[in-house]
């Protein structure tokens, strides 16, 4: 599943390719996840110009000049393609074609990827927004004994952190993913708060250096991940990477990460 660093680059690519272009065609092959009817979506965005593409949590928001917004969530196994493409698109969800002759398509083997017209604004703070504060993080962690990885990836508490980058962040501050949230010392919570944007932005910058849209959308290259990466056996510090589970999520960590 794409997480914030990947979504940031996808949003930038979509803006670069389609900002100011008019939607010529909207096709849905799977409508079960729509929040309104297919006709309503088509009527809302067809013949309108793309004004911007921004990321909010794990969603991409395509904002049009008529005020409508199409939110796209790729969920666990969804993929986005730039059109035209020679790649075979299996289990397509929908596609958009713009006035420049190019477009995008979204597919999902599980049929869970969704497009939402004019989503309600969430009250949950995104991790890269100014609304996300140290006090807020402290309050969230102090109210629960759940494992820190579970809390940080709970989108109803904190918006944006996914399974892969939570491992990167926790390794960076040497906190075990199995730690009880409430037991983490205040000084480590501060380190954690500072690491969340730092690790996320550094990963985004590493992806941006590739400057290859196909790589960015395919999301197959993960060399910017130091811990949550099945191709690595050791951390940059030379420690063995251990693979375990927190709940149903696969978790990558090292022995130097302290369990509180």
C-alpha positions as CSV (number, residue, x, y, z in Angstrom):
1,X,0.0,0.0,0.0
2,X,1.4,3.5,-0.9
3,X,2.1,5.6,2.2
4,X,2.8,9.3,2.6
5,X,6.2,9.5,0.8
6,X,4.9,7.7,-2.2
7,X,1.6,9.6,-2.2
8,X,3.4,12.9,-2.1
9,X,5.3,12.0,-5.2
10,X,2.2,10.7,-7.0
11,X,0.4,13.9,-6.2
12,X,3.2,16.0,-7.6
13,X,3.3,13.9,-10.7
14,X,-0.4,14.2,-11.3
15,X,-0.2,18.0,-10.9
16,X,2.7,18.2,-13.3
17,X,0.9,16.2,-15.9
18,X,-2.7,17.3,-15.6
19,X,-3.0,20.6,-13.8
20,X,-5.2,22.9,-16.0
21,X,-6.3,20.0,-18.1
22,X,-10.0,19.3,-18.6
23,X,-11.6,15.9,-17.8
24,X,-12.8,14.4,-21.1
25,X,-13.9,11.0,-20.0
26,X,-14.8,9.2,-16.8
27,X,-15.2,5.4,-16.8
28,X,-16.1,3.2,-13.8
29,X,-15.7,-0.5,-14.0
30,X,-16.3,-1.1,-10.2
31,X,-18.8,1.1,-8.4
32,X,-19.4,-0.7,-5.1
33,X,-17.1,1.6,-3.1
34,X,-18.6,4.9,-4.5
35,X,-20.3,7.2,-1.9
36,X,-22.7,8.5,-4.6
37,X,-24.0,7.2,-7.9
38,X,-21.6,6.8,-10.9
39,X,-23.7,9.4,-12.8
40,X,-23.2,11.9,-10.0
41,X,-19.4,11.5,-10.0
42,X,-19.3,11.8,-13.8
43,X,-21.6,14.9,-13.8
44,X,-19.5,16.5,-11.0
45,X,-16.0,16.3,-12.6
46,X,-16.5,15.8,-16.4
47,X,-15.7,18.9,-18.4
48,X,-14.1,20.5,-15.4
49,X,-10.4,21.5,-15.1
50,X,-8.0,20.0,-12.6
51,X,-7.0,22.7,-10.2
52,X,-4.7,20.8,-7.9
53,X,-3.8,17.4,-6.4
54,X,-3.0,17.2,-2.7
55,X,-2.4,14.5,-0.2
56,X,-4.5,14.2,3.0
57,X,-3.6,11.2,5.2
58,X,-3.6,8.2,2.9
59,X,-5.8,9.8,0.3
60,X,-5.2,11.8,-2.8
61,X,-7.5,14.8,-3.3
62,X,-8.1,15.8,-6.9
63,X,-9.5,19.3,-6.7
64,X,-11.4,20.8,-9.7
65,X,-12.2,24.3,-10.8
66,X,-15.9,23.9,-10.2
67,X,-15.3,23.2,-6.5
68,X,-15.7,19.5,-6.6
69,X,-13.2,17.1,-5.1
70,X,-12.5,13.5,-6.0
71,X,-10.7,11.6,-3.2
72,X,-8.8,8.5,-4.1
73,X,-7.8,5.9,-1.5
74,X,-5.7,3.0,-2.9
75,X,-6.3,0.9,0.2
76,X,-4.1,-2.2,0.7
77,X,-3.5,-3.5,-2.8
78,X,-4.7,-0.7,-5.1
79,X,-2.5,0.7,-7.9
80,X,-2.5,3.8,-10.0
81,X,-1.3,3.9,-13.6
82,X,-0.5,6.8,-15.9
83,X,-2.3,6.4,-19.3
84,X,-1.5,5.5,-21.9
85,X,0.4,2.5,-20.6
86,X,1.6,-0.8,-22.0
87,X,1.1,-2.5,-18.7
88,X,-1.8,-4.9,-18.3
89,X,-4.4,-3.4,-15.9
90,X,-6.2,-6.2,-14.1
91,X,-9.3,-5.6,-12.0
92,X,-9.7,-1.9,-13.0
93,X,-11.8,0.3,-10.7
94,X,-12.0,3.5,-12.8
95,X,-10.1,5.7,-15.2
96,X,-10.0,9.4,-16.2
97,X,-8.9,10.9,-19.5
98,X,-7.9,14.5,-19.8
99,X,-7.8,17.0,-22.7
100,X,-4.1,16.3,-23.3
101,X,-4.9,12.7,-24.3
102,X,-3.4,11.2,-21.2
103,X,-5.0,10.1,-18.0
104,X,-5.0,7.8,-15.0
105,X,-6.4,4.4,-14.1
106,X,-6.9,2.8,-10.7
107,X,-7.0,-1.0,-10.2
108,X,-7.3,-3.2,-7.2
109,X,-7.2,-7.0,-7.1
110,X,-9.4,-7.0,-3.9
111,X,-11.8,-4.3,-5.2
112,X,-11.2,-2.1,-2.1
113,X,-9.7,1.0,-3.7
114,X,-12.2,3.7,-3.7
115,X,-13.1,7.1,-5.2
116,X,-15.2,9.4,-3.0
117,X,-16.9,12.6,-4.3
118,X,-16.5,15.6,-2.0
119,X,-15.4,13.7,1.2
120,X,-16.2,15.1,4.6
121,X,-13.3,17.0,6.2
122,X,-11.7,14.9,8.9
123,X,-11.0,16.3,12.3
124,X,-8.0,13.9,12.7
125,X,-4.7,15.7,12.3
126,X,-2.4,14.7,9.5
127,X,1.2,14.0,10.6
128,X,2.7,16.7,8.3
129,X,0.1,19.4,9.2
130,X,0.6,22.2,11.7
131,X,-2.3,20.9,13.6
132,X,-0.3,17.8,14.7
133,X,1.4,18.8,17.9
134,X,3.6,17.3,20.6
135,X,0.8,17.8,23.2
136,X,-1.6,16.0,20.9
137,X,0.8,13.0,20.5
138,X,1.4,12.9,24.3
139,X,-2.3,12.9,25.0
140,X,-3.0,10.1,22.6
141,X,-0.2,7.9,23.9
142,X,-1.0,8.5,27.6
143,X,-4.6,7.3,27.2
144,X,-3.8,3.8,26.2
145,X,-1.6,0.7,26.9
146,X,-1.9,-0.5,23.4
147,X,1.3,-1.3,21.5
148,X,2.9,1.9,20.1
149,X,2.8,0.6,16.5
150,X,-0.9,-0.1,16.7
151,X,-1.6,3.4,18.0
152,X,0.6,5.2,15.5
153,X,-1.1,3.5,12.6
154,X,-4.6,4.0,13.9
155,X,-6.1,6.5,11.4
156,X,-8.8,7.4,13.9
157,X,-6.1,8.8,16.2
158,X,-3.3,10.0,13.9
159,X,-3.7,10.4,10.2
160,X,-1.0,9.3,7.7
161,X,1.4,6.8,9.2
162,X,1.3,3.3,7.6
163,X,2.7,-0.1,8.4
164,X,6.1,0.4,6.6
165,X,7.0,3.8,7.7
166,X,6.0,3.3,11.4
167,X,8.8,0.7,11.5
168,X,11.2,3.2,10.0
169,X,10.2,5.9,12.5
170,X,10.4,3.6,15.5
171,X,13.7,2.2,14.5
172,X,15.0,5.8,14.1
173,X,14.2,6.6,17.7
174,X,15.0,3.1,19.0
175,X,11.6,2.3,20.4
176,X,10.3,-1.2,20.1
177,X,7.1,-1.6,18.2
178,X,5.9,-3.8,21.1
179,X,6.2,-1.0,23.6
180,X,3.1,0.0,25.7
181,X,2.2,3.5,24.5
182,X,1.6,4.8,28.0
183,X,5.0,3.6,29.3
184,X,7.1,5.5,26.8
185,X,9.1,8.2,28.6
186,X,8.3,11.8,27.8
187,X,11.7,12.5,26.4
188,X,11.3,9.6,23.9
189,X,7.8,10.8,23.0
190,X,9.4,14.1,22.0
191,X,12.0,12.3,19.9
192,X,9.2,10.3,18.3
193,X,7.3,13.5,17.5
194,X,10.3,15.0,15.8
195,X,11.1,11.8,13.9
196,X,7.7,11.4,12.3
197,X,8.0,14.3,9.8
198,X,11.8,13.9,9.5
199,X,11.7,10.3,8.4
200,X,8.7,10.8,6.2
201,X,10.2,13.8,4.4
202,X,13.6,12.1,3.9
203,X,11.9,9.2,2.3
204,X,10.0,11.5,0.0
205,X,13.2,13.2,-1.0
206,X,14.9,9.9,-1.8
207,X,12.0,8.8,-4.0
208,X,12.0,12.2,-5.8
209,X,15.6,11.8,-6.8
210,X,14.6,8.9,-9.0
211,X,12.6,11.3,-11.2
212,X,10.9,8.3,-12.9
213,X,7.2,8.3,-12.9
214,X,7.0,4.6,-13.8
215,X,9.1,3.7,-10.7
216,X,7.1,6.0,-8.5
217,X,3.7,4.6,-9.5
218,X,4.9,1.0,-9.5
219,X,6.3,1.4,-5.9
220,X,8.6,-1.6,-6.4
221,X,11.8,0.1,-5.4
222,X,12.2,0.3,-1.7
223,X,15.9,1.0,-1.2
224,X,15.0,4.2,0.7
225,X,13.6,2.0,3.5
226,X,16.3,0.9,6.0
227,X,14.3,-1.5,8.1
228,X,10.9,-2.3,6.6
229,X,12.4,-3.9,3.6
230,X,12.4,-7.6,2.8
231,X,15.5,-7.2,0.7
232,X,17.6,-6.1,3.6
233,X,18.9,-8.4,6.3
234,X,20.7,-5.8,8.4
235,X,20.2,-2.2,9.4
236,X,22.6,0.6,8.5
237,X,24.1,0.1,11.9
238,X,24.9,-3.6,11.1
239,X,22.2,-5.1,13.3
240,X,20.1,-8.0,12.2
241,X,16.6,-7.1,11.1
242,X,14.0,-9.2,12.9
243,X,10.6,-9.8,11.4
244,X,7.6,-10.3,13.7
245,X,4.0,-9.3,14.0
246,X,2.0,-6.7,15.9
247,X,-1.5,-7.8,15.5
248,X,-1.9,-8.9,11.9
249,X,0.8,-6.5,10.7
250,X,4.2,-7.7,9.7
251,X,6.8,-5.8,11.7
252,X,10.5,-5.2,11.1
253,X,12.7,-4.1,14.0
254,X,16.1,-4.6,15.7
255,X,17.2,-5.7,19.2
256,X,18.5,-2.2,20.0
257,X,14.9,-0.9,20.0
258,X,13.9,-0.6,23.7
259,X,10.6,-2.1,24.8
260,X,8.9,0.1,27.4
